[in-house]
Amino acid sequence: MAILSSCVLSLVIMASLYLYIQIGILFLLLLIRMKISIEEQLDGKVVNETRFQIDMSALGISIINARSPQAKGRIERLWNTFRTGSRQN
Protein backbone atom coordinates (compact mmCIF):
# COMPACT_ATOMS: atom_id res chain seq x y z
CA MET A 1 0.00 0.00 0.00
CA ALA A 2 2.88 2.37 0.80
CA ILE A 3 4.47 1.69 -2.58
CA LEU A 4 1.23 2.58 -4.36
CA SER A 5 0.80 5.85 -2.47
CA SER A 6 4.43 6.83 -3.11
CA CYS A 7 3.95 6.14 -6.83
CA VAL A 8 0.80 8.26 -6.91
CA LEU A 9 2.58 11.01 -5.01
CA SER A 10 5.47 10.88 -7.48
CA LEU A 11 3.04 11.14 -10.40
CA VAL A 12 1.28 14.12 -8.81
CA ILE A 13 4.61 15.87 -8.21
CA MET A 14 5.74 15.22 -11.78
CA ALA A 15 2.44 16.50 -13.18
CA SER A 16 2.70 19.62 -11.01
CA LEU A 17 6.24 20.30 -12.16
CA TYR A 18 5.21 19.83 -15.78
CA LEU A 19 2.36 22.31 -15.30
CA TYR A 20 4.67 24.87 -13.65
CA ILE A 21 7.17 24.51 -16.48
CA GLN A 22 4.43 25.04 -19.08
CA ILE A 23 3.13 28.13 -17.26
CA GLY A 24 6.69 29.48 -17.01
CA ILE A 25 7.28 29.00 -20.73
CA LEU A 26 4.01 30.77 -21.56
CA PHE A 27 4.93 33.64 -19.25
CA LEU A 28 8.34 34.01 -20.91
CA LEU A 29 6.74 34.00 -24.34
CA LEU A 30 4.39 36.77 -23.26
CA LEU A 31 7.33 38.81 -21.96
CA ILE A 32 9.18 38.39 -25.24
CA ARG A 33 6.07 39.41 -27.20
CA MET A 34 5.84 42.88 -25.61
CA LYS A 35 6.39 44.69 -28.92
CA ILE A 36 3.60 44.71 -31.44
CA SER A 37 3.92 44.74 -35.20
CA ILE A 38 3.23 47.68 -37.49
CA GLU A 39 0.00 46.03 -38.66
CA GLU A 40 -1.20 45.70 -35.07
CA GLN A 41 -0.31 49.33 -34.37
CA LEU A 42 -2.26 50.45 -37.44
CA ASP A 43 -5.24 48.42 -36.23
CA GLY A 44 -5.12 50.44 -33.01
CA LYS A 45 -3.84 47.70 -30.72
CA VAL A 46 -2.10 48.97 -27.59
CA VAL A 47 0.26 46.88 -25.45
CA ASN A 48 0.40 48.71 -22.15
CA GLU A 49 -1.77 51.71 -21.48
CA THR A 50 -0.64 54.20 -18.88
CA ARG A 51 -2.97 55.37 -16.12
CA PHE A 52 -3.39 58.65 -18.04
CA GLN A 53 -4.40 56.80 -21.22
CA ILE A 54 -6.90 54.65 -19.32
CA ASP A 55 -8.47 57.72 -17.67
CA MET A 56 -8.67 59.65 -20.93
CA SER A 57 -10.33 56.75 -22.74
CA ALA A 58 -12.81 56.41 -19.86
CA LEU A 59 -13.73 60.07 -20.34
CA GLY A 60 -14.02 59.57 -24.10
CA ILE A 61 -11.00 61.75 -24.89
CA SER A 62 -8.66 60.56 -27.62
CA ILE A 63 -4.98 61.33 -27.31
CA ILE A 64 -3.14 62.71 -30.33
CA ASN A 65 0.61 62.24 -30.04
CA ALA A 66 2.86 64.91 -31.52
CA ARG A 67 5.38 63.30 -33.84
CA SER A 68 7.07 66.33 -35.36
CA PRO A 69 8.98 69.23 -33.77
CA GLN A 70 6.46 71.68 -35.23
CA ALA A 71 3.64 69.95 -33.36
CA LYS A 72 5.50 69.97 -30.05
CA GLY A 73 5.73 73.76 -29.86
CA ARG A 74 6.45 74.63 -26.24
CA ILE A 75 9.02 71.93 -25.48
CA GLU A 76 10.87 72.56 -28.74
CA ARG A 77 11.13 76.27 -27.91
CA LEU A 78 12.60 75.29 -24.54
CA TRP A 79 15.20 73.04 -26.19
CA ASN A 80 16.01 75.83 -28.64
CA THR A 81 16.59 78.18 -25.67
CA PHE A 82 18.95 75.65 -24.09
CA ARG A 83 20.79 75.18 -27.37
CA THR A 84 21.24 78.85 -28.32
CA GLY A 85 21.30 80.33 -24.85
CA SER A 86 19.17 83.16 -23.62
CA ARG A 87 21.89 85.82 -23.44
CA GLN A 88 20.76 89.26 -24.45
CA ASN A 89 23.16 92.13 -25.13
PyRosetta script that sets phi, psi and omega in degrees:
from pyrosetta import init, pose_from_sequence

init()
pose = pose_from_sequence("MAILSSCVLSLVIMASLYLYIQIGILFLLLLIRMKISIEEQLDGKVVNETRFQIDMSALGISIINARSPQAKGRIERLWNTFRTGSRQN")
pose.set_psi(1, -37.8)
pose.set_omega(1, 179.8)
pose.set_phi(2, -67.4)
pose.set_psi(2, -34.3)
pose.set_omega(2, 179.6)
pose.set_phi(3, -67.1)
pose.set_psi(3, -40.6)
pose.set_omega(3, 179.5)
pose.set_phi(4, -64.6)
pose.set_psi(4, -43.5)
pose.set_omega(4, -179.6)
pose.set_phi(5, -69.2)
pose.set_psi(5, -33.3)
pose.set_omega(5, 177.4)
pose.set_phi(6, -70.5)
pose.set_psi(6, -33.5)
pose.set_omega(6, 176.7)
pose.set_phi(7, -67.9)
pose.set_psi(7, -41.8)
pose.set_omega(7, 178.3)
pose.set_phi(8, -64.9)
pose.set_psi(8, -42.0)
pose.set_omega(8, 178.1)
pose.set_phi(9, -62.1)
pose.set_psi(9, -41.5)
pose.set_omega(9, 178.0)
pose.set_phi(10, -62.4)
pose.set_psi(10, -42.0)
pose.set_omega(10, 179.0)
pose.set_phi(11, -64.8)
pose.set_psi(11, -39.4)
pose.set_omega(11, 178.8)
pose.set_phi(12, -65.3)
pose.set_psi(12, -42.3)
pose.set_omega(12, 178.9)
pose.set_phi(13, -64.5)
pose.set_psi(13, -43.5)
pose.set_omega(13, 179.7)
pose.set_phi(14, -64.2)
pose.set_psi(14, -40.7)
pose.set_omega(14, 178.7)
pose.set_phi(15, -65.8)
pose.set_psi(15, -38.3)
pose.set_omega(15, 178.1)
pose.set_phi(16, -64.9)
pose.set_psi(16, -44.0)
pose.set_omega(16, 178.7)
pose.set_phi(17, -62.9)
pose.set_psi(17, -41.5)
pose.set_omega(17, 177.9)
pose.set_phi(18, -60.2)
pose.set_psi(18, -43.8)
pose.set_omega(18, 179.3)
pose.set_phi(19, -63.8)
pose.set_psi(19, -43.7)
pose.set_omega(19, 178.3)
pose.set_phi(20, -62.8)
pose.set_psi(20, -38.4)
pose.set_omega(20, 178.2)
pose.set_phi(21, -65.3)
pose.set_psi(21, -43.7)
pose.set_omega(21, 178.9)
pose.set_phi(22, -62.2)
pose.set_psi(22, -42.7)
pose.set_omega(22, 178.3)
pose.set_phi(23, -64.5)
pose.set_psi(23, -40.1)
pose.set_omega(23, 178.3)
pose.set_phi(24, -62.9)
pose.set_psi(24, -41.3)
pose.set_omega(24, 179.0)
pose.set_phi(25, -65.1)
pose.set_psi(25, -43.0)
pose.set_omega(25, 178.0)
pose.set_phi(26, -62.3)
pose.set_psi(26, -40.9)
pose.set_omega(26, 178.8)
pose.set_phi(27, -62.8)
pose.set_psi(27, -43.5)
pose.set_omega(27, 178.1)
pose.set_phi(28, -63.5)
pose.set_psi(28, -40.0)
pose.set_omega(28, 178.1)
pose.set_phi(29, -63.7)
pose.set_psi(29, -37.4)
pose.set_omega(29, 177.4)
pose.set_phi(30, -67.2)
pose.set_psi(30, -37.4)
pose.set_omega(30, 177.7)
pose.set_phi(31, -65.8)
pose.set_psi(31, -38.9)
pose.set_omega(31, 179.8)
pose.set_phi(32, -67.6)
pose.set_psi(32, -33.1)
pose.set_omega(32, -174.9)
pose.set_phi(33, -87.7)
pose.set_psi(33, 32.5)
pose.set_omega(33, -179.2)
pose.set_phi(34, -69.8)
pose.set_psi(34, -35.1)
pose.set_omega(34, 179.8)
pose.set_phi(35, -80.9)
pose.set_psi(35, 146.7)
pose.set_omega(35, 177.8)
pose.set_phi(36, -112.2)
pose.set_psi(36, 156.9)
pose.set_omega(36, -176.6)
pose.set_phi(37, -77.8)
pose.set_psi(37, 168.8)
pose.set_omega(37, 178.7)
pose.set_phi(38, -60.6)
pose.set_psi(38, -41.2)
pose.set_omega(38, -179.5)
pose.set_phi(39, -61.8)
pose.set_psi(39, -41.0)
pose.set_omega(39, 179.0)
pose.set_phi(40, -67.8)
pose.set_psi(40, -36.2)
pose.set_omega(40, 177.2)
pose.set_phi(41, -65.4)
pose.set_psi(41, -41.4)
pose.set_omega(41, 179.1)
pose.set_phi(42, -67.0)
pose.set_psi(42, -28.6)
pose.set_omega(42, 176.5)
pose.set_phi(43, -77.1)
pose.set_psi(43, -6.3)
pose.set_omega(43, 177.5)
pose.set_phi(44, 92.3)
pose.set_psi(44, 12.1)
pose.set_omega(44, -179.5)
pose.set_phi(45, -74.4)
pose.set_psi(45, 137.6)
pose.set_omega(45, -179.5)
pose.set_phi(46, -121.7)
pose.set_psi(46, 136.1)
pose.set_omega(46, -179.1)
pose.set_phi(47, -79.7)
pose.set_psi(47, -65.7)
pose.set_omega(47, -178.2)
pose.set_phi(48, -126.4)
pose.set_psi(48, 115.7)
pose.set_omega(48, 177.0)
pose.set_phi(49, -88.9)
pose.set_psi(49, 140.1)
pose.set_omega(49, 175.4)
pose.set_phi(50, -77.4)
pose.set_psi(50, 168.5)
pose.set_omega(50, 178.7)
pose.set_phi(51, -60.6)
pose.set_psi(51, -37.7)
pose.set_omega(51, 178.5)
pose.set_phi(52, -62.5)
pose.set_psi(52, -45.1)
pose.set_omega(52, 180.0)
pose.set_phi(53, -64.2)
pose.set_psi(53, -39.1)
pose.set_omega(53, 178.4)
pose.set_phi(54, -64.1)
pose.set_psi(54, -44.6)
pose.set_omega(54, -179.5)
pose.set_phi(55, -65.5)
pose.set_psi(55, -41.3)
pose.set_omega(55, 179.8)
pose.set_phi(56, -65.9)
pose.set_psi(56, -39.3)
pose.set_omega(56, 178.5)
pose.set_phi(57, -69.3)
pose.set_psi(57, -31.6)
pose.set_omega(57, 176.4)
pose.set_phi(58, -66.3)
pose.set_psi(58, -32.9)
pose.set_omega(58, 178.1)
pose.set_phi(59, -84.1)
pose.set_psi(59, -6.2)
pose.set_omega(59, 179.9)
pose.set_phi(60, 83.1)
pose.set_psi(60, 20.3)
pose.set_omega(60, -179.4)
pose.set_phi(61, -101.3)
pose.set_psi(61, 126.5)
pose.set_omega(61, 177.4)
pose.set_phi(62, -93.3)
pose.set_psi(62, 141.5)
pose.set_omega(62, -177.9)
pose.set_phi(63, -96.3)
pose.set_psi(63, 130.8)
pose.set_omega(63, 176.5)
pose.set_phi(64, -111.8)
pose.set_psi(64, 114.1)
pose.set_omega(64, -178.8)
pose.set_phi(65, -82.0)
pose.set_psi(65, 135.9)
pose.set_omega(65, 176.6)
pose.set_phi(66, -81.1)
pose.set_psi(66, 126.3)
pose.set_omega(66, -177.6)
pose.set_phi(67, -112.8)
pose.set_psi(67, -7.8)
pose.set_omega(67, -179.9)
pose.set_phi(68, -121.6)
pose.set_psi(68, 156.0)
pose.set_omega(68, 178.1)
pose.set_phi(69, -60.4)
pose.set_psi(69, -32.4)
pose.set_omega(69, -179.3)
pose.set_phi(70, -66.3)
pose.set_psi(70, -31.3)
pose.set_omega(70, -178.9)
pose.set_phi(71, -81.8)
pose.set_psi(71, -15.2)
pose.set_omega(71, -176.5)
pose.set_phi(72, -90.0)
pose.set_psi(72, -12.5)
pose.set_omega(72, 172.7)
pose.set_phi(73, 40.7)
pose.set_psi(73, -92.4)
pose.set_omega(73, -169.9)
pose.set_phi(74, -58.5)
pose.set_psi(74, -46.5)
pose.set_omega(74, -177.8)
pose.set_phi(75, -69.8)
pose.set_psi(75, -33.6)
pose.set_omega(75, 178.3)
pose.set_phi(76, -69.1)
pose.set_psi(76, -35.5)
pose.set_omega(76, 175.4)
pose.set_phi(77, -64.0)
pose.set_psi(77, -38.5)
pose.set_omega(77, 177.9)
pose.set_phi(78, -63.1)
pose.set_psi(78, -45.8)
pose.set_omega(78, 178.3)
pose.set_phi(79, -63.8)
pose.set_psi(79, -36.1)
pose.set_omega(79, 177.0)
pose.set_phi(80, -63.9)
pose.set_psi(80, -39.3)
pose.set_omega(80, 177.0)
pose.set_phi(81, -62.9)
pose.set_psi(81, -42.8)
pose.set_omega(81, 177.9)
pose.set_phi(82, -63.5)
pose.set_psi(82, -38.5)
pose.set_omega(82, -176.1)
pose.set_phi(83, -72.1)
pose.set_psi(83, -45.4)
pose.set_omega(83, -175.2)
pose.set_phi(84, -90.7)
pose.set_psi(84, -21.1)
pose.set_omega(84, -176.5)
pose.set_phi(85, 86.1)
pose.set_psi(85, 155.9)
pose.set_omega(85, -177.8)
pose.set_phi(86, -112.5)
pose.set_psi(86, 32.6)
pose.set_omega(86, 179.4)
pose.set_phi(87, -75.0)
pose.set_psi(87, 132.7)
pose.set_omega(87, 175.8)
pose.set_phi(88, -120.7)
pose.set_psi(88, 138.7)
pose.set_omega(88, -178.8)
pose.set_phi(89, -90.9)
pose.dump_pdb("model.pdb")
